[in-house]
Amino acid sequence: MDKILAKPADTKQDLFSIAELAGEFDISTRTIRFYESKGLITPDRVGTTRVFRRRDRTRLLLILRGKRLGFSLKEISEYLELYDADNTQATQTQHLLNRVNTRLDMLRAQKSDLEVAIEELEAMQGYAEEQLKKQSA
């Protein structure tokens, strides 16, 4: 199962250690600290220990999902800011829809370009194989 889509074993859990989140999402603690340094997640501190709440876990889930879908950290950050600012989530949802549509358009164009490139390479492959057959005959 995709770890990014996984749910915690105990959905009533309120606090998480950095090691628990790293294990749950199959990422390094360094990755989590990187997202913290970028201001994308803001765990509480108990002494020198990071304590993550459900909100941080949810934000980490959104960050990882956004990265997997090809969004930049800047785009993810903008999305998270809207998530915090809009209780109705209408602005956030509209922003998400706009970004998703843009990303889909780009991926569809890349897919089309890849299909053309594959066809051209297959034609070149066929030509090269035919030439080799002629030379060995």
PyRosetta script that sets phi, psi and omega in degrees:
from pyrosetta import init, pose_from_sequence

init()
pose = pose_from_sequence("MDKILAKPADTKQDLFSIAELAGEFDISTRTIRFYESKGLITPDRVGTTRVFRRRDRTRLLLILRGKRLGFSLKEISEYLELYDADNTQATQTQHLLNRVNTRLDMLRAQKSDLEVAIEELEAMQGYAEEQLKKQSA")
pose.set_psi(1, 143.4)
pose.set_omega(1, 179.2)
pose.set_phi(2, -63.8)
pose.set_psi(2, 117.7)
pose.set_omega(2, -177.6)
pose.set_phi(3, -60.3)
pose.set_psi(3, -31.1)
pose.set_omega(3, -178.0)
pose.set_phi(4, -66.6)
pose.set_psi(4, -24.1)
pose.set_omega(4, 179.1)
pose.set_phi(5, -96.7)
pose.set_psi(5, -3.3)
pose.set_omega(5, -176.0)
pose.set_phi(6, -67.3)
pose.set_psi(6, 151.1)
pose.set_omega(6, 175.0)
pose.set_phi(7, -107.5)
pose.set_psi(7, 151.2)
pose.set_omega(7, 179.7)
pose.set_phi(8, -65.1)
pose.set_psi(8, 151.8)
pose.set_omega(8, -179.8)
pose.set_phi(9, -60.3)
pose.set_psi(9, -38.5)
pose.set_omega(9, 179.8)
pose.set_phi(10, -111.4)
pose.set_psi(10, 98.1)
pose.set_omega(10, -176.1)
pose.set_phi(11, -70.3)
pose.set_psi(11, -10.9)
pose.set_omega(11, 177.7)
pose.set_phi(12, -89.3)
pose.set_psi(12, -4.3)
pose.set_omega(12, -179.0)
pose.set_phi(13, -64.7)
pose.set_psi(13, 132.1)
pose.set_omega(13, -178.7)
pose.set_phi(14, -102.1)
pose.set_psi(14, -29.0)
pose.set_omega(14, -176.2)
pose.set_phi(15, -121.4)
pose.set_psi(15, 144.2)
pose.set_omega(15, -178.5)
pose.set_phi(16, -135.1)
pose.set_psi(16, 144.4)
pose.set_omega(16, 172.2)
pose.set_phi(17, -87.4)
pose.set_psi(17, 164.4)
pose.set_omega(17, 178.4)
pose.set_phi(18, -62.8)
pose.set_psi(18, -36.3)
pose.set_omega(18, 179.6)
pose.set_phi(19, -66.7)
pose.set_psi(19, -37.4)
pose.set_omega(19, 178.3)
pose.set_phi(20, -63.9)
pose.set_psi(20, -45.4)
pose.set_omega(20, 179.9)
pose.set_phi(21, -66.5)
pose.set_psi(21, -41.6)
pose.set_omega(21, 178.9)
pose.set_phi(22, -60.5)
pose.set_psi(22, -43.2)
pose.set_omega(22, 179.1)
pose.set_phi(23, -67.1)
pose.set_psi(23, -42.3)
pose.set_omega(23, -178.6)
pose.set_phi(24, -62.5)
pose.set_psi(24, -41.5)
pose.set_omega(24, -175.7)
pose.set_phi(25, -98.4)
pose.set_psi(25, 2.9)
pose.set_omega(25, 178.5)
pose.set_phi(26, 55.8)
pose.set_psi(26, 48.1)
pose.set_omega(26, 176.4)
pose.set_phi(27, -129.2)
pose.set_psi(27, 168.9)
pose.set_omega(27, 179.6)
pose.set_phi(28, -85.9)
pose.set_psi(28, 157.6)
pose.set_omega(28, 174.7)
pose.set_phi(29, -64.2)
pose.set_psi(29, -29.2)
pose.set_omega(29, 177.4)
pose.set_phi(30, -61.9)
pose.set_psi(30, -38.7)
pose.set_omega(30, 177.4)
pose.set_phi(31, -61.6)
pose.set_psi(31, -44.4)
pose.set_omega(31, 179.8)
pose.set_phi(32, -63.8)
pose.set_psi(32, -42.9)
pose.set_omega(32, 178.3)
pose.set_phi(33, -63.7)
pose.set_psi(33, -34.4)
pose.set_omega(33, 176.8)
pose.set_phi(34, -61.8)
pose.set_psi(34, -48.4)
pose.set_omega(34, 179.1)
pose.set_phi(35, -63.1)
pose.set_psi(35, -33.8)
pose.set_omega(35, 175.7)
pose.set_phi(36, -65.3)
pose.set_psi(36, -43.2)
pose.set_omega(36, -179.2)
pose.set_phi(37, -64.1)
pose.set_psi(37, -26.4)
pose.set_omega(37, 178.1)
pose.set_phi(38, -85.9)
pose.set_psi(38, -1.7)
pose.set_omega(38, 178.1)
pose.set_phi(39, 79.7)
pose.set_psi(39, 13.3)
pose.set_omega(39, -178.2)
pose.set_phi(40, -80.7)
pose.set_psi(40, -28.4)
pose.set_omega(40, 172.5)
pose.set_phi(41, -132.8)
pose.set_psi(41, 148.7)
pose.set_omega(41, -176.6)
pose.set_phi(42, -136.0)
pose.set_psi(42, 82.2)
pose.set_omega(42, -179.9)
pose.set_phi(43, -69.2)
pose.set_psi(43, 154.9)
pose.set_omega(43, 172.0)
pose.set_phi(44, -76.0)
pose.set_psi(44, 166.9)
pose.set_omega(44, 177.9)
pose.set_phi(45, -125.4)
pose.set_psi(45, 136.6)
pose.set_omega(45, 169.8)
pose.set_phi(46, -119.2)
pose.set_psi(46, 97.8)
pose.set_omega(46, -170.2)
pose.set_phi(47, 68.8)
pose.set_psi(47, -120.1)
pose.set_omega(47, 178.4)
pose.set_phi(48, -102.7)
pose.set_psi(48, 2.5)
pose.set_omega(48, -176.9)
pose.set_phi(49, -90.7)
pose.set_psi(49, 132.2)
pose.set_omega(49, 175.6)
pose.set_phi(50, -79.3)
pose.set_psi(50, 134.3)
pose.set_omega(50, 176.6)
pose.set_phi(51, -123.1)
pose.set_psi(51, 116.3)
pose.set_omega(51, -177.6)
pose.set_phi(52, -98.4)
pose.set_psi(52, 137.8)
pose.set_omega(52, 177.9)
pose.set_phi(53, -99.3)
pose.set_psi(53, 175.4)
pose.set_omega(53, 178.2)
pose.set_phi(54, -56.5)
pose.set_psi(54, -37.5)
pose.set_omega(54, 179.2)
pose.set_phi(55, -59.4)
pose.set_psi(55, -43.9)
pose.set_omega(55, 178.5)
pose.set_phi(56, -64.5)
pose.set_psi(56, -40.0)
pose.set_omega(56, 178.7)
pose.set_phi(57, -62.5)
pose.set_psi(57, -43.4)
pose.set_omega(57, 178.8)
pose.set_phi(58, -63.8)
pose.set_psi(58, -43.9)
pose.set_omega(58, 178.7)
pose.set_phi(59, -62.7)
pose.set_psi(59, -40.4)
pose.set_omega(59, 177.5)
pose.set_phi(60, -62.7)
pose.set_psi(60, -41.4)
pose.set_omega(60, 176.8)
pose.set_phi(61, -58.8)
pose.set_psi(61, -45.5)
pose.set_omega(61, 179.5)
pose.set_phi(62, -65.7)
pose.set_psi(62, -38.9)
pose.set_omega(62, 178.5)
pose.set_phi(63, -62.2)
pose.set_psi(63, -49.4)
pose.set_omega(63, -177.4)
pose.set_phi(64, -65.8)
pose.set_psi(64, -38.9)
pose.set_omega(64, 177.7)
pose.set_phi(65, -65.1)
pose.set_psi(65, -43.8)
pose.set_omega(65, 178.3)
pose.set_phi(66, -61.4)
pose.set_psi(66, -42.4)
pose.set_omega(66, 178.9)
pose.set_phi(67, -64.5)
pose.set_psi(67, -42.1)
pose.set_omega(67, -179.1)
pose.set_phi(68, -63.2)
pose.set_psi(68, -32.5)
pose.set_omega(68, -179.9)
pose.set_phi(69, -85.6)
pose.set_psi(69, 0.1)
pose.set_omega(69, 173.5)
pose.set_phi(70, 94.1)
pose.set_psi(70, 12.4)
pose.set_omega(70, 178.5)
pose.set_phi(71, -81.7)
pose.set_psi(71, 147.2)
pose.set_omega(71, 178.8)
pose.set_phi(72, -77.0)
pose.set_psi(72, 163.0)
pose.set_omega(72, 176.7)
pose.set_phi(73, -62.6)
pose.set_psi(73, -32.7)
pose.set_omega(73, 177.8)
pose.set_phi(74, -64.0)
pose.set_psi(74, -44.7)
pose.set_omega(74, 178.9)
pose.set_phi(75, -64.6)
pose.set_psi(75, -40.1)
pose.set_omega(75, 178.7)
pose.set_phi(76, -65.2)
pose.set_psi(76, -41.7)
pose.set_omega(76, 179.1)
pose.set_phi(77, -61.0)
pose.set_psi(77, -43.8)
pose.set_omega(77, 177.9)
pose.set_phi(78, -60.5)
pose.set_psi(78, -42.6)
pose.set_omega(78, 179.2)
pose.set_phi(79, -62.5)
pose.set_psi(79, -44.4)
pose.set_omega(79, -179.2)
pose.set_phi(80, -66.5)
pose.set_psi(80, -35.9)
pose.set_omega(80, 176.8)
pose.set_phi(81, -62.5)
pose.set_psi(81, -41.8)
pose.set_omega(81, 177.5)
pose.set_phi(82, -66.0)
pose.set_psi(82, -35.9)
pose.set_omega(82, 179.0)
pose.set_phi(83, -59.2)
pose.set_psi(83, -39.7)
pose.set_omega(83, -179.9)
pose.set_phi(84, -76.7)
pose.set_psi(84, -32.9)
pose.set_omega(84, -171.7)
pose.set_phi(85, -84.9)
pose.set_psi(85, -25.2)
pose.set_omega(85, -170.7)
pose.set_phi(86, -118.1)
pose.set_psi(86, 102.9)
pose.set_omega(86, -179.9)
pose.set_phi(87, -63.6)
pose.set_psi(87, -31.1)
pose.set_omega(87, -179.4)
pose.set_phi(88, -78.3)
pose.set_psi(88, -19.0)
pose.set_omega(88, -178.5)
pose.set_phi(89, 65.8)
pose.set_psi(89, 12.4)
pose.set_omega(89, 178.8)
pose.set_phi(90, -66.9)
pose.set_psi(90, -46.6)
pose.set_omega(90, 179.5)
pose.set_phi(91, -63.7)
pose.set_psi(91, -43.5)
pose.set_omega(91, 179.2)
pose.set_phi(92, -60.7)
pose.set_psi(92, -44.3)
pose.set_omega(92, -178.3)
pose.set_phi(93, -66.5)
pose.set_psi(93, -40.3)
pose.set_omega(93, 177.9)
pose.set_phi(94, -65.3)
pose.set_psi(94, -43.0)
pose.set_omega(94, 177.7)
pose.set_phi(95, -60.9)
pose.set_psi(95, -44.6)
pose.set_omega(95, 178.7)
pose.set_phi(96, -60.5)
pose.set_psi(96, -45.9)
pose.set_omega(96, 179.8)
pose.set_phi(97, -59.3)
pose.set_psi(97, -44.4)
pose.set_omega(97, 178.2)
pose.set_phi(98, -60.9)
pose.set_psi(98, -46.1)
pose.set_omega(98, -179.7)
pose.set_phi(99, -65.2)
pose.set_psi(99, -42.0)
pose.set_omega(99, -180.0)
pose.set_phi(100, -63.4)
pose.set_psi(100, -44.8)
pose.set_omega(100, 179.0)
pose.set_phi(101, -60.8)
pose.set_psi(101, -42.6)
pose.set_omega(101, 178.0)
pose.set_phi(102, -62.7)
pose.set_psi(102, -45.1)
pose.set_omega(102, -179.6)
pose.set_phi(103, -64.9)
pose.set_psi(103, -42.3)
pose.set_omega(103, 178.2)
pose.set_phi(104, -61.2)
pose.set_psi(104, -43.5)
pose.set_omega(104, 178.0)
pose.set_phi(105, -59.1)
pose.set_psi(105, -44.0)
pose.set_omega(105, -179.5)
pose.set_phi(106, -65.3)
pose.set_psi(106, -44.7)
pose.set_omega(106, -179.4)
pose.set_phi(107, -66.1)
pose.set_psi(107, -37.5)
pose.set_omega(107, 177.5)
pose.set_phi(108, -64.8)
pose.set_psi(108, -39.1)
pose.set_omega(108, 177.6)
pose.set_phi(109, -65.9)
pose.set_psi(109, -41.8)
pose.set_omega(109, 177.2)
pose.set_phi(110, -63.3)
pose.set_psi(110, -40.5)
pose.set_omega(110, 179.2)
pose.set_phi(111, -61.6)
pose.set_psi(111, -43.9)
pose.set_omega(111, 178.6)
pose.set_phi(112, -62.3)
pose.set_psi(112, -45.2)
pose.set_omega(112, 178.0)
pose.set_phi(113, -60.8)
pose.set_psi(113, -40.7)
pose.set_omega(113, 178.9)
pose.set_phi(114, -65.4)
pose.set_psi(114, -39.8)
pose.set_omega(114, 179.3)
pose.set_phi(115, -63.0)
pose.set_psi(115, -41.1)
pose.set_omega(115, 177.4)
pose.set_phi(116, -65.1)
pose.set_psi(116, -44.5)
pose.set_omega(116, -179.8)
pose.set_phi(117, -62.4)
pose.set_psi(117, -40.6)
pose.set_omega(117, 178.6)
pose.set_phi(118, -63.2)
pose.set_psi(118, -44.3)
pose.set_omega(118, 178.3)
pose.set_phi(119, -60.2)
pose.set_psi(119, -44.1)
pose.set_omega(119, 179.9)
pose.set_phi(120, -64.8)
pose.set_psi(120, -42.1)
pose.set_omega(120, 178.9)
pose.set_phi(121, -66.3)
pose.set_psi(121, -38.8)
pose.set_omega(121, 177.2)
pose.set_phi(122, -63.6)
pose.set_psi(122, -38.8)
pose.set_omega(122, 177.1)
pose.set_phi(123, -64.6)
pose.set_psi(123, -42.6)
pose.set_omega(123, 178.0)
pose.set_phi(124, -64.5)
pose.set_psi(124, -38.4)
pose.set_omega(124, 178.3)
pose.set_phi(125, -62.1)
pose.set_psi(125, -47.1)
pose.set_omega(125, 178.4)
pose.set_phi(126, -60.4)
pose.set_psi(126, -43.4)
pose.set_omega(126, 178.5)
pose.set_phi(127, -61.2)
pose.set_psi(127, -46.8)
pose.set_omega(127, -178.2)
pose.set_phi(128, -64.0)
pose.set_psi(128, -41.4)
pose.set_omega(128, 178.5)
pose.set_phi(129, -63.9)
pose.set_psi(129, -41.4)
pose.set_omega(129, 178.7)
pose.set_phi(130, -63.3)
pose.set_psi(130, -42.1)
pose.set_omega(130, 178.7)
pose.set_phi(131, -63.1)
pose.set_psi(131, -41.1)
pose.set_omega(131, 178.8)
pose.set_phi(132, -65.4)
pose.set_psi(132, -37.9)
pose.set_omega(132, 177.4)
pose.set_phi(133, -63.2)
pose.set_psi(133, -42.1)
pose.set_omega(133, 179.9)
pose.set_phi(134, -63.8)
pose.set_psi(134, -41.1)
pose.set_omega(134, -177.5)
pose.set_phi(135, -69.9)
pose.set_psi(135, -31.5)
pose.set_omega(135, -178.2)
pose.set_phi(136, -88.6)
pose.set_psi(136, -7.4)
pose.set_omega(136, -179.5)
pose.set_phi(137, -81.5)
pose.dump_pdb("model.pdb")
